[in-house]
Amino acid sequence: PIFELIRRLGEVPDDDMFRTFNMGVGMVIVVAPDAVAAVRQVLGADAYIIGRVVPWSGAGPRVIIA
């Protein structure tokens, strides 16, 4: 709510808000694809899928943020 107040009263554009304040993702939980539905049910409406871990030819996993 405080960020919306700053944005509205200060007439600050969204890109300036994101550049100035920490308005990032927040918390990230990595789960297996078959656990997504259960986790979303527990976390509620504010849970979003933001990426996936996929195999690749390099060393270790690679995360795709979509």
C-alpha positions as CSV (number, residue, x, y, z in Angstrom):
1,P,0.0,0.0,0.0
2,I,2.8,2.5,0.7
3,F,4.3,2.1,-2.7
4,E,0.9,2.7,-4.4
5,L,0.5,5.8,-2.2
6,I,4.0,7.1,-3.2
7,R,3.3,6.3,-6.9
8,R,-0.1,8.0,-6.9
9,L,0.6,11.1,-4.8
10,G,4.0,11.6,-6.4
11,E,2.8,10.9,-9.9
12,V,5.8,8.6,-10.2
13,P,5.8,6.4,-13.4
14,D,5.9,2.6,-12.8
15,D,9.4,2.2,-14.4
16,D,10.8,4.8,-11.9
17,M,9.1,3.0,-9.0
18,F,10.7,-0.3,-10.0
19,R,14.1,1.3,-10.6
20,T,14.0,3.1,-7.2
21,F,12.4,0.7,-4.8
22,N,12.8,-3.0,-4.2
23,M,9.6,-4.0,-5.9
24,G,10.8,-7.4,-7.1
25,V,9.4,-10.9,-6.8
26,G,9.6,-11.2,-3.0
27,M,9.8,-14.8,-2.0
28,V,10.6,-17.7,-4.4
29,I,9.7,-21.3,-3.8
30,V,11.1,-24.0,-6.1
31,V,9.0,-27.1,-6.3
32,A,8.6,-30.2,-8.6
33,P,6.0,-29.7,-11.3
34,D,3.7,-32.2,-9.7
35,A,3.6,-30.2,-6.5
36,V,2.6,-26.9,-8.0
37,A,-1.2,-27.3,-7.5
38,A,-0.8,-28.3,-3.8
39,V,1.6,-25.4,-3.1
40,R,-0.6,-22.9,-4.9
41,Q,-3.6,-24.1,-2.9
42,V,-1.7,-23.5,0.4
43,L,-0.3,-20.1,-0.6
44,G,-3.4,-18.7,-2.2
45,A,-4.1,-16.3,-5.0
46,D,-0.8,-14.4,-4.7
47,A,1.3,-17.5,-5.9
48,Y,2.6,-17.3,-9.5
49,I,4.7,-19.5,-11.6
50,I,7.6,-17.4,-12.8
51,G,10.0,-19.9,-14.3
52,R,11.1,-23.4,-14.6
53,V,14.3,-25.5,-14.2
54,V,15.3,-27.2,-17.5
55,P,18.1,-29.5,-18.5
56,W,20.8,-28.0,-20.6
57,S,24.2,-29.0,-21.9
58,G,26.2,-26.8,-19.5
59,A,27.2,-27.6,-15.9
60,G,24.3,-27.6,-13.4
61,P,20.6,-26.6,-13.9
62,R,19.4,-23.6,-15.7
63,V,16.4,-21.5,-14.6
64,I,14.2,-19.9,-17.2
65,I,12.3,-16.9,-16.0
66,A,9.3,-16.4,-18.2
